[in-house]
Amino acid sequence: MRIAIDNSVKEKVESVRLGCLIYDTEVKEKNEELWRKFEDEIFPQLISAIEEKGISGIENVSSSKKAYKYLGKDPNRYRVSSEALYRRIKQRKGLYQINTVVDVNNLISLETGFSVGSYDLKNVKGDIILRKGKEGETYKGIGKDDINIENLPILTDSEGAFGSPTSDSTRVMVTLDSKKILTLIYCFSKNENLNITLESSKVYLEEYAGAKNIELFIIE
């Protein structure tokens, strides 16, 4: 399996990169220690930070929104997932508890401002390409109706589109039956901390999601 970034994205967003982690795990419903970290540490810190500088002051959220504009998508109508998470925290709504892998995704995203997606590799067919969504393209979003993915940066395989920094499709979503997973960090800036983010993500996935045999790399 190859992972690559198409020129339809590179031509508009020169700094685009993908931080990737591929690993084995047994997905569980919940990790109690992770949720104590959210409640006792992450949420209070974020509420304070958002009150101080606002969501738009978070570098990786801002750069992702700019990338959407460059690609021709309204980032205020189709929000990057990291911004949507911050908005929930700002409104003191907390997070939905999904499963150990998705919950770690949210932890990484809240700590960094990057949008993060995880995909069940048994349902990915062939190579993975990040490209610009074509006119009229849609897919069934997780917990949503069909999502208009035209002009979004989208992940595709031989069967079509399956993921984006806004919302992923049901076809490759992580469930309690998932075993081999790709966790992907969408980076649209020259942020020099992507390597550090990958290393900390590896630790979180090991600690809170039981990840093993982790391979990590960056696609440019």
C-alpha positions as CSV (number, residue, x, y, z in Angstrom):
1,M,0.0,0.0,0.0
2,R,1.3,3.4,-1.0
3,I,0.3,6.7,0.5
4,A,0.8,9.9,-1.6
5,I,-0.4,13.5,-2.1
6,D,-1.8,14.4,-5.4
7,N,-0.8,17.6,-7.3
8,S,-4.4,18.9,-7.1
9,V,-3.6,19.6,-3.4
10,K,0.1,20.4,-3.6
11,E,-0.4,23.1,-6.2
12,K,-2.8,24.9,-3.9
13,V,-1.2,24.1,-0.5
14,E,2.6,23.8,-0.9
15,S,3.2,22.9,2.8
16,V,0.8,20.0,2.9
17,R,2.1,16.9,4.7
18,L,0.5,13.7,6.2
19,G,1.8,12.3,9.5
20,C,1.0,8.5,9.5
21,L,0.9,5.8,12.1
22,I,0.1,2.2,11.1
23,Y,-0.4,-0.3,13.9
24,D,-2.2,-3.3,15.4
25,T,-4.6,-3.1,18.3
26,E,-7.7,-4.5,19.9
27,V,-10.1,-1.6,20.0
28,K,-12.0,-1.2,23.3
29,E,-15.1,0.9,24.2
30,K,-13.4,3.1,26.7
31,N,-10.1,3.8,28.6
32,E,-11.0,5.2,32.0
33,E,-7.5,6.7,32.5
34,L,-7.8,8.7,29.2
35,W,-11.1,10.1,30.2
36,R,-9.7,11.2,33.6
37,K,-7.0,13.0,31.7
38,F,-9.6,14.8,29.5
39,E,-11.7,15.9,32.5
40,D,-8.9,16.8,34.9
41,E,-6.2,18.2,32.6
42,I,-7.1,18.7,28.9
43,F,-10.6,20.4,29.2
44,P,-9.6,23.0,31.8
45,Q,-6.4,23.9,30.0
46,L,-8.1,24.3,26.7
47,I,-11.0,26.4,28.1
48,S,-8.3,28.8,29.6
49,A,-6.3,28.9,26.3
50,I,-9.4,29.5,24.2
51,E,-10.6,32.3,26.4
52,E,-7.1,33.9,26.1
53,K,-6.5,33.7,22.4
54,G,-9.6,32.3,20.8
55,I,-9.9,29.3,18.5
56,S,-8.6,31.3,15.5
57,G,-5.4,31.9,17.3
58,I,-4.5,28.2,17.3
59,E,-1.9,27.9,14.5
60,N,-2.8,24.5,13.1
61,V,-6.5,25.3,13.0
62,S,-5.9,28.6,11.2
63,S,-3.6,27.0,8.6
64,S,-6.1,24.2,7.9
65,K,-8.9,26.8,7.3
66,K,-6.6,28.7,5.0
67,A,-5.9,25.5,3.0
68,Y,-9.7,25.0,2.6
69,K,-9.9,28.5,1.2
70,Y,-7.1,27.9,-1.3
71,L,-8.8,24.7,-2.4
72,G,-12.1,26.5,-2.9
73,K,-14.1,25.3,0.2
74,D,-15.7,27.5,2.7
75,P,-14.1,26.6,6.1
76,N,-16.9,28.2,8.1
77,R,-19.5,26.0,6.5
78,Y,-17.3,22.8,6.3
79,R,-15.3,23.1,9.5
80,V,-12.1,21.2,10.0
81,S,-12.6,18.6,12.7
82,S,-10.1,20.1,15.1
83,E,-12.0,23.4,15.1
84,A,-15.3,21.6,15.7
85,L,-13.7,19.9,18.8
86,Y,-12.5,23.2,20.2
87,R,-15.9,24.7,19.7
88,R,-17.5,21.9,21.8
89,I,-14.9,22.5,24.5
90,K,-15.5,26.2,24.4
91,Q,-19.2,25.6,24.8
92,R,-18.5,23.2,27.7
93,K,-20.2,20.3,25.8
94,G,-17.3,17.9,26.3
95,L,-16.7,15.1,23.8
96,Y,-18.6,12.1,22.5
97,Q,-17.0,8.9,23.8
98,I,-16.6,6.6,20.7
99,N,-13.8,4.0,21.3
100,T,-10.2,4.0,22.4
101,V,-8.7,4.8,19.0
102,V,-11.1,7.6,18.1
103,D,-10.8,9.0,21.6
104,V,-7.0,9.1,21.3
105,N,-7.5,10.9,17.9
106,N,-9.4,13.6,19.8
107,L,-6.7,13.9,22.4
108,I,-4.0,14.4,19.7
109,S,-6.2,16.9,17.9
110,L,-7.0,18.9,21.0
111,E,-3.4,19.1,22.0
112,T,-2.1,20.1,18.6
113,G,-4.8,21.7,16.5
114,F,-4.3,19.2,13.8
115,S,-7.2,17.3,12.4
116,V,-6.7,13.5,12.9
117,G,-8.5,10.6,11.3
118,S,-8.2,6.8,11.8
119,Y,-9.1,4.2,9.2
120,D,-9.6,0.4,9.3
121,L,-7.1,-0.9,6.8
122,K,-9.1,-4.1,6.1
123,N,-11.6,-1.9,4.3
124,V,-9.0,0.2,2.4
125,K,-8.5,-1.1,-1.1
126,G,-5.2,-0.4,-2.9
127,D,-3.1,2.8,-2.6
128,I,-4.2,5.9,-0.6
129,I,-4.1,9.3,-2.3
130,L,-4.9,12.7,-0.8
131,R,-6.5,14.7,-3.6
132,K,-9.0,17.5,-4.1
133,G,-12.6,16.5,-4.2
134,K,-14.2,16.6,-7.6
135,E,-17.4,18.3,-8.6
136,G,-20.5,16.6,-7.2
137,E,-18.5,14.0,-5.1
138,T,-20.1,12.9,-1.9
139,Y,-19.9,10.1,0.7
140,K,-21.8,8.9,3.7
141,G,-20.3,10.6,6.7
142,I,-20.1,9.0,10.2
143,G,-23.3,9.9,12.0
144,K,-24.2,12.2,9.1
145,D,-26.0,12.3,5.8
146,D,-24.1,12.4,2.6
147,I,-21.3,15.0,2.8
148,N,-20.4,17.3,-0.1
149,I,-16.7,16.7,-0.5
150,E,-16.2,18.8,-3.6
151,N,-13.0,20.9,-3.2
152,L,-12.2,19.3,0.1
153,P,-8.8,17.6,0.6
154,I,-9.9,13.9,0.6
155,L,-8.4,10.5,1.0
156,T,-9.2,8.0,-1.7
157,D,-8.5,4.4,-2.6
158,S,-9.4,2.2,-5.6
159,E,-13.0,2.3,-4.5
160,G,-13.3,6.0,-4.1
161,A,-13.2,8.7,-1.4
162,F,-13.3,7.7,2.3
163,G,-11.8,10.4,4.5
164,S,-11.2,14.2,5.0
165,P,-10.1,16.6,7.7
166,T,-13.8,17.5,8.1
167,S,-15.5,14.1,8.5
168,D,-14.8,10.6,7.5
169,S,-16.9,8.0,5.7
170,T,-18.6,5.0,7.3
171,R,-16.8,2.6,4.9
172,V,-13.5,2.6,6.7
173,M,-14.4,3.8,10.2
174,V,-12.8,2.2,13.2
175,T,-15.0,-0.2,15.2
176,L,-14.5,-2.7,18.0
177,D,-13.8,-5.3,15.3
178,S,-10.9,-3.3,13.7
179,K,-7.4,-4.8,14.1
180,K,-5.0,-3.0,11.7
181,I,-5.4,0.8,11.7
182,L,-4.0,3.8,9.9
183,T,-4.1,7.0,12.0
184,L,-3.4,10.1,9.9
185,I,-2.5,13.6,10.9
186,Y,-3.5,16.3,8.4
187,C,-0.9,19.1,8.3
188,F,-1.3,22.1,6.1
189,S,1.5,24.3,7.6
190,K,5.3,24.3,7.8
191,N,4.9,23.4,11.5
192,E,8.2,21.9,12.5
193,N,6.7,19.9,15.3
194,L,5.0,17.2,13.2
195,N,7.7,14.7,14.1
196,I,7.2,15.5,17.7
197,T,3.5,15.1,17.3
198,L,4.0,11.7,15.7
199,E,6.2,10.5,18.6
200,S,3.7,11.7,21.2
201,S,0.8,10.2,19.3
202,K,2.7,6.9,19.3
203,V,2.9,7.1,23.1
204,Y,-0.8,7.9,23.5
205,L,-1.8,5.1,21.2
206,E,0.3,2.6,23.1
207,E,-0.9,3.9,26.5
208,Y,-4.6,4.4,25.9
209,A,-5.4,2.3,22.9
210,G,-3.1,-0.7,23.3
211,A,-1.4,-0.1,20.0
212,K,1.5,-2.4,19.0
213,N,3.9,-2.8,16.1
214,I,3.6,0.9,15.3
215,E,5.2,2.2,12.1
216,L,5.3,6.0,11.8
217,F,6.3,8.2,8.9
218,I,5.6,11.5,7.1
219,I,4.3,11.9,3.5
220,E,5.2,15.1,1.7
